[in-house]
Amino acid sequence: MSDSYPLPKDWQHPLDPPPEYKRLRKEAPVCPVRTWDGNTPWLVTRYEDVLAALGDPRLSLDSSLPGFPHTSPASAARQGRPLPFPFLPDAEYRTQRAMLVPEFVPRRMESLRPRIQATVDEVLDAMLAGPRPADLIAGFALPVAMRIICDLLGVPRADAEHLHVLSRTIGSRTSSREVAEGALDALDGYFQKLLDANKAQPGDTLVGRIVAEQVLPGRLSERDAVAMFHALFYAGHGPSAYMMGMGALALMLEPEQRGVFVAMEDPGEIAAAVQELLRYVTVSHIGRQRAATQDITIGGQLIRAGEGVLAQPDSANRDESVFTDPDRLDLRREPRHNFAFGHGIHLCTGRMLALIELEVVFLTLFRRIPTLRLAVPLDQVAFKQNENLLGAHELPVTWEPSAGRTVEQT
């Protein structure tokens, strides 16, 4: 059995996965680990095995199943309450996901690019007008991500910070079950009020359209709709904001790659470069939770029905058998699938929105501020070491005072 889960990171190299994964991929690619509650799910670390695990319907994300591997007390706090649609049995998940697909089709997402660009410029203008050093997380990444998801859902921007604090409570591995339950209650209560307001007068927002088209006709219950909206806010701002911050950090630490990126003009090259950043950083660094509904063999290991599985995305994204020199950021790398957005039927519904956000953010940030750099040594950055997303409490940055001119974006 390997160490207790999650495995320890080397915080001198914060963007890299735990070094133990490299050994496990070679020697024990599917092995048991011990979680906080004493359970022993199977940890899957190799690319091909993660691909197989996430694509096999016998491994389910239904968190009510026996053996489902809760990675923290906050994860277990969802038991016995309405579950967000990704954690429902597959048939119910597919039904609810189909309700959301029209909201996230590529054409609709691409139509949001000008609004996303305007939001990024507005937040960046404010950061540039303020003092140096600035905190790239609180002063840029979080405001951008929260404004975009709030505008999409129809959540007042003034409520975003409160909802973010509640979301962080749920995403912390140190939150007690009782504290996490309180945060879940508060989030559900907030989105119930938002649903009620849209029942009275549906707005031209995602929440308004789901209420008008699904809740009022009786296709979706109110409790399921509340859980859906809560999940969309949670997943729609945190991973994006943390990826903005950690992706920017990666580019600041690799000035040659940053130069390659800002010189790109071809949309396909830009999209591939963002995918490489997602592969290299992988901010969603907790294993994808699954429970076996039947006996299944992954990587030569028999997994019995009722046992849990953690498919490790950051390890798979650094698998040397798939990616040449995987610990190097290479923005011209030939693209192939990475696990930043998952795989299979649970591939992230909002991935197109996130990709457009990241393209706009990174191009705007480094074209407008070519001298952007860390204001402190890397070993003085305080990283969040007990959360489900890889991030920093603060990311102090500075730049030359002449920076900041708005330029036309690709």
C-alpha angles and dihedrals in degrees: 000000000000126000124295113289130287095043116229120267126218099240091196083074101035098171093056124085119245107296091230090073091071091059093043093052088059103035110023110010093168110035138147120259130187118240128203093271095051096257120135113216122173116264114215115198110164122091097234092046093049088049090052094045096050092045097050116094090207087073106068135194090210099127093200092068123106111264096021103156112236108197096198142008088261090058090051090049089077091069113109096017134088108292126221111251097259090062096050126100110286097256093052091043092054091049095052094040089055088059089058100042095085089055092057105038112137095249093055092045093048089052087062093059095095091050091047090050091050091050093049092049092048094051092043092050089055092049092049091050091054132073127297128265095047130187106246091200103050094026099047123355100051096043091049095048095043095048092050096050093041092053091047095049098036096246113150108251090228089067096051099091093051091050091047092055090052090048091052089052090057092045094052119100090207096059113109118235090251093052091046091050089053091052091047090050091051093049093047090048092051094050092045088059090048090050091049091052091052092048088059093044117001111216128216090259136101091264091047093050094046090049093048097041103033113016102042094047089050098247093120126033120233093242091053091046091051091050089048094052092045090052093047092053092045096048095033099062112020102058091041094050094046091046090051090054099041093039090053089049090053091052093047089052092048106048093172091057090044089056091050090051100048090049092057117110104165111093091217092054091048092050091049091049091054090050089053090052089051091050093047098045105029099182093188091074102159115099119266103255120231138162122211113239092183136017108283137174118224121178091348093305121118111228115194126221108269095033124117129238132200111197105200112219100185092051093048090048089058097045108141092206090065106027120048110232090355097186091063123087106231113173091189093054114134101260122242132162117295128186101238089112097031125242141255124022090341095058104142111277093211098045094117091056091049093049093052091047091052094046091052095042099050096042093046095044097051099035092051095039107031090164095054110139143154112282093207134037113276092247089061094058110106107225124198100250100178105046133098091239125060108240147124131252087225133359107199112204136172138185143184111288093239091064126103110069111152111243132187111267127223 
